C-alpha cells in the first residue's frame, strides 16, 4: 500500500493514455484552453464568496472567512466502482451502529475479548450518561461521513470514520451545481447520477427516527452553535434545503421532558434535532456546565425517549482512531462476513511492539493522534523536518496510547488546475451515508478533497486543501430508464439547447436534475450572472 508511483485515476499507472471509460474527460481537459478553465473556476469561486460559502480556521490571528478552493476538473467514478463502494459502505455503517448499540448496552464485544475494555471506558468520547439508554429505534449514527483513499484501480481503503457531526455535504451539492452551470458539456457526454436528492433523503431519514406516539407530523430542527462556528454556512444551507428551522439554544426549551421550539405563534413540540454541536456542549445540566450553546434539560428529554438526536450522544467513540484500528474485527463480529472495504494498515502505539516499530520508522510513517481531526496533530514522516520528527518521538515516548501510525500511502491523483496548468494532485473521498428506520441510503456522490500543493498528501481545507465535484456514472439500468423518459422530449431539448448555447453555455443542462433548494438555486443564478459578465477579475487575494 505504500511507496511507488501514485495511480492516476484518469490515466492509470503507466500514463500511456487515458483509461477507456474516462477518455472523454481526458479529451475535454486537453481541448479546453487553460484560460477558459481558469475563467470558469474564477466564476465559481466568485459566486461562492458572494453567497458566503465560507469557513473559518480556529486559532488564526486573522480569522477572516475564506472559501474552500474549488477545482473545475471533476473526479469520475465508474458505475462498477461505485457499486462496490456502496456495498462496503453499507456494511460498515451497519457495523458502526451495531457496535454503538452494543457498547452502550450488553457489551458482548467486550465480553468476547474482541476489543480491550480500556479502549472504551478510557475513551473521553464514551458517554456513561447514556449507558443502558437506547435512542429512538435503536439508531445511533444517522449520518456518517466515511473518509476513503485509493491507491490503484481496485484498491480502496477506509482512512477514517466520522460518526459525530460529519461536515462537507453542502460543498458536495454546491460543487455539483457549479459544474452543471459551468461545464454542461460534460453532462452531455456522461450520464451522471444526481446528488440533489440528498436533502430529501436526509429529511426522510430524520423523520423516520422520530419517537413513536407523538401523534403529529414529526417536527425536525437543525441545532447550530451560531454564526461564529466555522461550519455555520453549511448549517444554514442544510436547514434551508431540508425545509426545517435553523435554531440556536435560546430558541428551544425543555418542559416536562419534552422539547419545545419558541415561535411567534407559540410553542411547537420538537421531535428530532439534527444537532451540529458536540456532546460536551449540548446540555449544561449533564455535560459542561459552562456551555451556553446547549439546551438545559435536553438530555432528560432524550433519555425519556421524547426526542431523537442525530447523531446520538456518545457516537464519538466510533470516531476514535484506536477504535478505527479494530474496525475489521468489528465488521466481522456484527456482520458475520469479511469487510468489503479494508482499513489502512495501522499500528497501535499503545502496544509495545507497535510503538517500537513506529519509533524505528518515523521517517516513513504517518503518525496521528487517536482523537485528532482536521489534519492537526499529525506527522507525515517523508515530508517532515528532523525537528518535527524528534518532537513526535518525544511525544510518542511520553504518551504512546494517544497515537496510531500508518504507512505513507501513494494516494491516487486526479488532474487538477494549478497556476502552471493542469497537473496531478492527490485526493481523498468522503461519501455520506444515512441510516434510519428505512435502512441505509447513500447519495451517489460525495466530497472529493484535493491537496493543492504539489507533492502534499494533506487534503484538509484547514491545511490548504480544496474540493472537486465527484461524478458517479450511471449504471445500465438507470441509463435505460432515462432513455425511455426522455424519448418524448427531444424537440423541447433541442430548443432548450439552442437557448443554452445563446446564453454562453451557463444554464442548467436539460434532464440533469436541477436542484430545487433555495440556496442551491441562488448559487446557480449567481454563477450565471458571474459567467455572463465575462472573465472574472484577478482574484488571487480571494483564493
C-alpha positions as CSV (number, residue, x, y, z in Angstrom):
1,X,0.0,0.0,0.0
2,X,2.9,2.4,0.5
3,X,5.6,3.8,-1.8
4,X,5.8,3.7,-5.5
5,X,4.3,6.0,-8.1
6,X,0.8,7.3,-7.5
7,X,-2.1,5.8,-9.5
8,X,-3.7,8.4,-11.7
9,X,-7.5,7.9,-11.8
10,X,-7.8,9.2,-15.4
11,X,-4.6,7.9,-17.0
12,X,-3.8,4.9,-14.9
13,X,-0.3,3.9,-13.7
14,X,1.7,4.0,-16.9
15,X,0.3,7.2,-18.4
16,X,0.3,5.6,-21.8
17,X,-3.2,7.0,-22.4
18,X,-6.5,7.7,-20.6
19,X,-8.4,4.7,-19.2
20,X,-11.2,3.7,-21.6
21,X,-14.2,5.0,-19.5
22,X,-12.5,8.3,-18.9
23,X,-11.1,9.1,-22.3
24,X,-13.8,11.7,-22.9
25,X,-12.8,13.6,-19.8
26,X,-9.1,13.5,-20.9
27,X,-10.1,14.9,-24.3
28,X,-12.1,17.7,-22.5
29,X,-9.1,18.6,-20.4
30,X,-6.8,18.6,-23.4
31,X,-9.1,20.6,-25.7
32,X,-10.4,23.2,-23.3
33,X,-7.9,26.1,-23.2
34,X,-6.4,26.8,-19.8
35,X,-7.7,30.3,-19.9
36,X,-11.2,29.0,-20.3
37,X,-10.8,26.6,-17.3
38,X,-9.5,29.5,-15.2
39,X,-12.4,31.7,-16.2
40,X,-14.9,29.1,-15.2
41,X,-13.1,28.4,-12.0
42,X,-13.0,32.1,-11.1
43,X,-16.7,32.4,-11.8
44,X,-17.5,29.6,-9.4
45,X,-15.2,30.9,-6.7
46,X,-16.6,34.4,-7.0
47,X,-20.1,33.1,-6.7
48,X,-19.1,31.0,-3.6
49,X,-17.7,34.1,-2.0
50,X,-20.7,36.3,-2.9
51,X,-23.1,33.8,-1.4
52,X,-21.0,33.3,1.8
53,X,-19.9,29.7,1.1
54,X,-17.0,30.0,3.5
55,X,-15.4,28.5,6.6
56,X,-13.1,29.8,9.3
57,X,-9.9,28.3,10.8
58,X,-9.9,28.4,14.5
59,X,-6.8,29.8,16.3
60,X,-5.6,32.1,13.5
61,X,-5.0,35.7,14.4
62,X,-6.7,36.8,11.3
63,X,-9.8,34.6,11.4
64,X,-11.4,36.1,8.2
65,X,-13.9,33.8,6.5
66,X,-12.4,32.1,3.4
67,X,-13.8,29.9,0.7
68,X,-12.6,26.4,0.2
69,X,-10.8,26.4,-3.1
70,X,-12.8,24.7,-5.8
71,X,-11.2,22.9,-8.7
72,X,-13.0,22.9,-12.0
73,X,-11.7,19.4,-13.2
74,X,-14.1,16.8,-11.8
75,X,-13.3,13.4,-10.4
76,X,-15.2,10.4,-12.0
77,X,-16.2,7.0,-10.7
78,X,-17.5,4.3,-13.0
79,X,-20.8,2.6,-12.1
80,X,-19.0,-0.6,-11.2
81,X,-16.5,1.2,-8.9
82,X,-19.4,2.9,-7.1
83,X,-21.4,-0.3,-6.8
84,X,-18.5,-1.9,-4.9
85,X,-18.0,1.1,-2.7
86,X,-21.7,1.3,-1.9
87,X,-21.8,-2.3,-0.7
88,X,-18.8,-1.8,1.5
89,X,-20.1,1.5,2.9
90,X,-23.5,0.0,3.9
91,X,-21.8,-2.9,5.6
92,X,-19.5,-0.5,7.5
93,X,-22.2,1.9,8.8
94,X,-24.4,-1.0,9.9
95,X,-21.5,-2.4,11.8
96,X,-20.8,1.0,13.4
97,X,-24.4,1.3,14.6
98,X,-24.4,-2.3,15.9
99,X,-21.1,-1.6,17.7
100,X,-22.5,1.6,19.4
101,X,-25.7,-0.2,20.4
102,X,-23.6,-3.0,21.9
103,X,-21.1,-0.9,23.9
104,X,-23.9,1.2,25.4
105,X,-25.9,-2.0,26.1
106,X,-24.9,-5.6,26.6
107,X,-21.2,-5.1,25.7
108,X,-20.9,-8.5,24.1
109,X,-17.9,-7.4,22.0
110,X,-16.0,-6.6,25.2
111,X,-17.1,-9.8,27.0
112,X,-15.9,-11.9,23.9
113,X,-12.5,-10.2,24.0
114,X,-12.6,-8.6,20.6
115,X,-11.7,-5.1,21.9
116,X,-9.9,-4.3,25.1
117,X,-12.4,-2.7,27.6
118,X,-10.0,0.1,28.5
119,X,-10.2,1.4,24.9
120,X,-13.9,2.0,25.5
121,X,-14.1,3.0,29.2
122,X,-11.0,5.2,29.0
123,X,-12.2,7.0,25.9
124,X,-13.3,10.6,26.5
125,X,-15.9,10.2,23.8
126,X,-17.6,7.3,25.7
127,X,-20.6,8.8,27.5
128,X,-21.5,6.9,30.6
129,X,-24.5,9.2,30.9
130,X,-26.3,7.3,28.1
131,X,-25.2,3.8,29.0
132,X,-28.2,1.5,29.0
133,X,-30.4,4.0,27.3
134,X,-31.2,3.3,23.6
135,X,-32.1,6.1,21.2
136,X,-35.4,6.0,19.4
137,X,-35.5,3.0,17.1
138,X,-32.0,1.9,18.3
139,X,-30.1,4.0,15.7
140,X,-27.1,6.0,16.9
141,X,-25.2,7.2,13.8
142,X,-27.8,8.5,11.5
143,X,-25.3,10.5,9.4
144,X,-21.8,9.1,8.7
145,X,-19.0,10.5,6.6
146,X,-16.5,7.8,5.7
147,X,-13.2,9.1,4.5
148,X,-11.6,6.9,1.8
149,X,-8.4,6.8,-0.2
150,X,-7.4,4.9,-3.3
151,X,-4.0,3.5,-4.3
152,X,-4.9,1.6,-7.5
153,X,-7.6,0.6,-10.0
154,X,-9.4,-1.6,-7.4
155,X,-7.6,-0.6,-4.2
156,X,-9.9,1.5,-2.0
157,X,-9.2,1.8,1.8
158,X,-11.1,3.5,4.6
159,X,-9.0,6.1,6.2
160,X,-11.3,7.4,8.9
161,X,-14.9,7.1,10.2
162,X,-16.8,10.3,11.0
163,X,-19.8,9.5,13.2
164,X,-20.3,12.6,15.3
165,X,-21.1,15.6,13.2
166,X,-19.6,14.9,9.7
167,X,-19.4,18.1,7.6
168,X,-18.9,18.9,3.9
169,X,-22.1,17.7,2.3
170,X,-23.0,21.3,1.4
171,X,-19.8,21.5,-0.7
172,X,-20.8,18.3,-2.5
173,X,-24.1,19.9,-3.5
174,X,-22.7,23.3,-4.4
175,X,-19.9,21.8,-6.4
176,X,-22.3,19.9,-8.5
177,X,-24.5,22.9,-9.1
178,X,-21.4,24.9,-10.2
179,X,-20.3,22.1,-12.5
180,X,-23.7,21.8,-14.2
181,X,-23.8,25.6,-14.8
182,X,-20.2,26.0,-15.9
183,X,-19.4,22.7,-17.7
184,X,-22.7,21.5,-19.1
185,X,-20.9,19.8,-22.0
186,X,-19.5,17.2,-19.5
187,X,-23.1,16.2,-18.5
188,X,-24.0,15.8,-22.2
189,X,-21.0,13.5,-22.6
190,X,-21.6,11.4,-19.4
191,X,-24.8,10.1,-17.8
192,X,-24.2,11.2,-14.2
193,X,-26.1,10.1,-11.1
194,X,-27.7,13.2,-9.5
195,X,-26.9,14.2,-5.9
196,X,-29.6,16.9,-5.4
197,X,-31.8,14.3,-3.8
198,X,-29.6,14.3,-0.6
199,X,-31.8,16.9,1.3
200,X,-34.9,14.8,0.6
201,X,-33.0,11.6,1.7
202,X,-31.8,13.3,4.9
203,X,-35.2,14.8,5.7
204,X,-36.8,11.3,5.3
205,X,-34.1,9.8,7.5
206,X,-34.7,12.3,10.2
207,X,-38.4,12.0,10.1
208,X,-38.2,8.2,10.3
209,X,-36.4,8.2,13.6
210,X,-38.9,10.4,15.4
211,X,-40.1,8.9,18.7
212,X,-43.2,6.8,18.4
213,X,-46.6,8.0,19.6
214,X,-46.0,11.8,19.1
215,X,-49.5,11.9,17.4
216,X,-48.4,14.6,14.9
217,X,-46.3,15.0,11.8
218,X,-42.6,14.9,13.1
219,X,-41.1,18.3,13.6
220,X,-37.4,18.4,12.8
221,X,-34.9,21.3,13.5
222,X,-31.2,21.8,13.0
223,X,-29.4,23.0,16.2
224,X,-26.4,25.2,15.4
225,X,-23.8,26.8,17.8
226,X,-24.4,30.0,15.9
227,X,-22.8,32.1,13.2
228,X,-19.4,32.1,14.8
229,X,-19.0,28.4,14.1
230,X,-16.7,27.6,11.2
231,X,-19.4,25.4,9.5
232,X,-22.3,27.8,10.0
233,X,-22.8,28.2,6.3
234,X,-23.4,24.5,6.0
235,X,-25.9,24.6,8.9
236,X,-28.0,27.3,7.3
237,X,-27.6,25.7,3.9
238,X,-28.9,22.4,5.1
239,X,-31.8,23.8,7.1
240,X,-32.9,25.8,4.1
241,X,-32.8,22.9,1.7
242,X,-34.3,20.5,4.2
243,X,-37.2,22.9,4.8
244,X,-36.7,22.8,8.6
245,X,-36.0,25.5,11.2
246,X,-32.4,26.5,12.0
247,X,-32.3,27.1,15.7
248,X,-29.9,28.0,18.5
249,X,-30.2,27.0,22.1
250,X,-32.2,30.1,23.0
251,X,-34.9,29.0,20.5
252,X,-35.5,25.8,22.4
253,X,-36.8,24.9,25.9
254,X,-37.5,21.7,27.8
255,X,-40.7,21.4,29.7
256,X,-41.7,18.2,31.5
257,X,-39.1,16.2,29.5
258,X,-40.4,17.4,26.1
259,X,-38.5,19.8,23.8
260,X,-40.4,22.9,22.5
261,X,-39.4,25.5,20.0
262,X,-40.4,29.1,20.6
263,X,-42.1,30.7,17.6
264,X,-44.1,33.9,17.2
265,X,-47.2,31.7,17.0
266,X,-46.5,29.9,20.2
267,X,-44.6,26.8,21.3
268,X,-44.1,23.9,18.9
269,X,-43.1,20.5,20.1
270,X,-39.8,19.2,18.5
271,X,-39.4,15.5,17.7
272,X,-36.0,15.3,16.0
273,X,-32.9,17.5,16.5
274,X,-30.2,17.4,13.9
275,X,-27.5,18.7,16.1
276,X,-24.3,20.2,14.9
277,X,-22.9,20.7,18.4
278,X,-20.5,18.3,20.1
279,X,-21.6,16.2,23.1
280,X,-19.8,18.4,25.6
281,X,-21.9,21.4,24.8
282,X,-25.5,20.1,24.2
283,X,-26.8,20.2,27.8
284,X,-25.1,22.2,30.6
285,X,-27.0,20.2,33.2
286,X,-25.3,17.0,32.1
287,X,-22.1,17.8,30.3
288,X,-20.1,21.1,30.5
289,X,-21.9,23.4,33.0
290,X,-20.3,26.5,31.4
291,X,-21.9,25.8,27.9
292,X,-24.1,28.5,26.6
293,X,-24.6,26.6,23.3
294,X,-26.7,23.8,24.7
295,X,-30.3,23.4,25.9
296,X,-30.8,22.8,29.7
297,X,-32.7,19.6,30.2
298,X,-32.2,18.3,26.6
299,X,-30.6,15.0,27.8
300,X,-33.5,14.4,30.2
301,X,-35.9,14.6,27.2
302,X,-33.7,12.4,25.2
303,X,-33.4,9.8,27.9
304,X,-37.1,9.8,28.4
305,X,-37.5,8.9,24.7
306,X,-39.3,12.1,23.8
307,X,-36.8,13.5,21.3
308,X,-34.3,12.0,18.8
309,X,-30.9,13.5,18.5
310,X,-29.0,12.9,15.2
311,X,-26.4,11.8,15.7
312,X,-27.0,10.3,19.2
313,X,-24.8,11.4,22.1
314,X,-21.8,9.0,22.5
315,X,-21.3,8.2,18.8
316,X,-17.9,10.0,19.0
317,X,-16.3,6.8,20.4
318,X,-16.6,5.3,16.9
319,X,-14.6,8.3,15.5
320,X,-11.6,7.4,17.7
321,X,-8.6,6.2,15.6
322,X,-7.7,3.5,18.1
323,X,-11.2,2.1,17.6
324,X,-10.8,2.5,13.9
325,X,-7.9,0.1,14.0
326,X,-10.3,-2.6,15.2
327,X,-13.0,-1.9,12.6
328,X,-12.1,-5.1,10.6
329,X,-12.8,-7.1,13.7
330,X,-15.9,-5.1,14.5
331,X,-17.3,-5.6,11.0
332,X,-16.7,-9.4,11.2
333,X,-18.2,-9.6,14.6
334,X,-21.5,-7.9,13.7
335,X,-21.9,-8.8,10.1
336,X,-20.5,-12.3,10.1
337,X,-18.5,-11.6,6.9
338,X,-15.3,-10.2,5.8
339,X,-15.0,-6.4,5.5
340,X,-15.8,-5.3,1.9
341,X,-13.8,-2.1,2.5
342,X,-10.4,-2.7,4.2
343,X,-8.7,-0.4,6.6
344,X,-5.3,1.2,6.0
345,X,-2.7,-0.9,7.9
346,X,-2.5,0.6,11.4
347,X,0.0,0.3,14.3
348,X,-1.5,1.0,17.7
349,X,1.3,2.7,19.6
350,X,-0.2,1.7,22.9
351,X,1.1,-1.7,22.2
352,X,4.9,-2.2,22.9
353,X,5.9,-3.9,19.6
354,X,3.9,-1.4,17.5
355,X,5.4,1.5,19.4
356,X,8.9,0.3,18.8
357,X,8.3,-0.2,15.1
358,X,6.9,3.3,14.9
359,X,9.8,4.9,16.7
360,X,12.2,3.0,14.4
361,X,10.4,4.1,11.2
362,X,9.2,7.6,11.9
363,X,10.7,9.0,8.7
364,X,8.5,6.8,6.6
365,X,5.2,6.7,8.5
366,X,2.2,8.9,9.1
367,X,1.5,9.3,12.9
368,X,-1.8,10.6,14.1
369,X,-3.5,11.5,17.4
370,X,-6.3,9.0,18.1
371,X,-8.7,11.9,18.7
372,X,-7.2,14.3,16.2
373,X,-9.0,15.8,13.2
374,X,-8.6,18.5,10.5
375,X,-5.1,17.5,9.7
376,X,-3.8,18.7,13.1
377,X,-1.6,16.8,15.4
378,X,-0.2,14.7,12.6
379,X,3.2,13.8,11.4
380,X,3.9,12.9,7.7
381,X,7.3,11.4,8.1
382,X,8.6,11.7,4.5
383,X,7.9,15.4,4.3
384,X,8.7,16.3,8.0
385,X,11.8,18.1,9.2
386,X,14.2,16.4,11.6
387,X,13.0,18.7,14.4
388,X,9.4,17.7,13.8
389,X,10.3,14.1,13.8
390,X,12.2,14.5,17.1
391,X,9.2,16.3,18.7
392,X,6.9,13.4,17.7
393,X,9.5,10.9,19.0
394,X,9.3,12.6,22.4
395,X,5.5,12.8,22.4
396,X,5.2,9.1,21.5
397,X,7.6,8.1,24.3
398,X,5.6,10.2,26.8
399,X,2.0,9.2,25.8
400,X,2.1,6.3,23.3
401,X,-1.6,5.5,23.9
402,X,-2.6,8.8,22.2
403,X,-1.2,7.8,18.8
404,X,-1.5,5.4,15.9
405,X,0.8,5.0,12.9
406,X,0.1,4.1,9.3
407,X,2.2,3.7,6.2
408,X,2.6,6.7,3.9
409,X,0.3,5.7,1.0
410,X,0.8,6.7,-2.6
411,X,-2.7,8.3,-2.7
412,X,-4.3,8.3,-6.2
413,X,-4.1,11.5,-8.2
414,X,-6.6,13.4,-10.4
415,X,-5.8,16.1,-12.9
416,X,-6.2,19.5,-11.2
417,X,-6.0,23.1,-12.4
418,X,-2.9,24.7,-11.0
419,X,-1.0,28.0,-11.6
420,X,1.2,26.1,-14.1
421,X,-1.7,24.4,-15.9
422,X,-3.4,21.0,-15.3
423,X,-1.3,18.7,-13.2
424,X,-1.9,15.6,-10.9
425,X,-2.8,16.2,-7.3
426,X,-3.6,13.7,-4.5
427,X,-7.2,13.2,-3.4
428,X,-9.4,11.5,-0.9
429,X,-13.1,10.9,-0.8
430,X,-15.9,11.4,1.7
431,X,-19.2,9.7,0.8
432,X,-22.2,10.4,3.1
433,X,-24.3,7.5,4.5
434,X,-27.7,7.9,6.1
435,X,-29.3,5.4,8.4
436,X,-32.9,5.5,9.5
437,X,-35.8,3.1,10.0
438,X,-35.9,2.8,6.2
439,X,-32.3,1.3,6.2
440,X,-29.1,2.7,4.8
441,X,-29.3,5.2,2.0
442,X,-26.1,6.6,0.3
443,X,-26.2,9.5,-2.1
444,X,-24.4,8.6,-5.3
445,X,-21.6,11.1,-4.9
446,X,-19.5,12.6,-2.1
447,X,-16.9,15.2,-1.3
448,X,-13.6,14.9,-3.0
449,X,-10.9,16.8,-1.2
450,X,-7.7,17.6,-3.1
451,X,-4.2,18.5,-1.8
452,X,-3.5,21.6,-3.9
453,X,0.2,21.9,-3.0
454,X,2.4,19.8,-5.3
455,X,3.5,16.6,-3.5
456,X,1.3,17.2,-0.5
457,X,-0.8,14.4,0.9
458,X,-2.8,16.6,3.3
459,X,-6.2,17.4,1.8
460,X,-7.9,19.1,4.7
461,X,-9.3,22.6,4.0
462,X,-7.7,23.9,7.2
463,X,-4.4,22.8,5.8
464,X,-4.8,24.4,2.3
465,X,-6.8,21.7,0.6
466,X,-9.6,22.2,-1.9
467,X,-12.6,20.3,-3.3
468,X,-13.8,18.8,-6.6
469,X,-17.1,17.5,-7.8
470,X,-17.4,13.7,-7.7
471,X,-19.3,12.3,-10.7
472,X,-20.7,8.8,-10.4
473,X,-21.5,7.4,-13.8
474,X,-25.0,6.0,-14.2
475,X,-25.4,2.2,-14.5
476,X,-27.0,0.5,-17.4
477,X,-30.5,0.2,-15.7
478,X,-30.6,3.9,-15.0
479,X,-29.5,4.8,-18.5
480,X,-32.3,2.7,-19.9
481,X,-34.9,4.4,-17.7
482,X,-33.5,7.8,-18.6
483,X,-33.6,7.0,-22.3
484,X,-37.3,5.9,-22.1
485,X,-38.3,9.0,-20.1
486,X,-36.5,11.4,-22.5
487,X,-37.8,9.8,-25.7
488,X,-40.7,12.2,-25.9
489,X,-38.7,15.3,-25.1
490,X,-36.3,15.6,-28.0
491,X,-38.0,18.6,-29.6
492,X,-38.1,20.5,-26.3
493,X,-34.5,19.6,-25.6
494,X,-33.3,20.9,-29.0
495,X,-35.0,24.2,-28.3
496,X,-33.5,24.5,-24.9
497,X,-30.0,23.6,-26.1
498,X,-30.2,26.4,-28.6
499,X,-31.1,28.8,-25.8
500,X,-28.3,27.3,-23.7
501,X,-25.7,28.0,-26.4
502,X,-27.0,31.6,-26.8
503,X,-26.6,32.1,-23.0
504,X,-22.9,31.2,-23.2
505,X,-23.4,27.6,-22.0
506,X,-24.1,28.6,-18.4
507,X,-27.6,27.4,-17.9
508,X,-28.5,24.1,-16.3
509,X,-28.4,21.2,-18.8
510,X,-31.7,19.6,-19.6
511,X,-32.5,16.4,-17.7
512,X,-29.8,16.6,-15.2
513,X,-31.9,17.1,-12.1
514,X,-31.8,20.8,-11.3
515,X,-31.7,21.4,-7.6
516,X,-34.8,22.9,-6.1
517,X,-33.5,24.2,-2.8
518,X,-33.4,27.9,-2.2
519,X,-29.7,28.3,-1.7
520,X,-28.8,25.9,-4.4
521,X,-30.9,27.9,-6.9
522,X,-29.2,31.1,-5.6
523,X,-25.8,29.6,-6.4
524,X,-26.9,28.8,-9.9
525,X,-28.3,32.3,-10.5
526,X,-25.1,33.9,-9.1
527,X,-22.8,31.7,-11.2
528,X,-24.8,32.6,-14.3
529,X,-24.5,36.3,-13.6
530,X,-20.8,35.9,-12.9
531,X,-20.2,33.9,-16.1
532,X,-22.2,36.1,-18.4
533,X,-20.4,39.1,-17.2
534,X,-17.3,37.8,-18.9
535,X,-13.9,36.9,-17.5
536,X,-13.5,37.4,-13.7
537,X,-11.1,40.0,-12.4
538,X,-7.8,38.8,-10.9
539,X,-8.9,37.4,-7.6
540,X,-5.6,35.9,-6.4
541,X,-6.2,37.6,-3.0
542,X,-9.5,35.9,-2.7
543,X,-8.2,32.4,-3.4
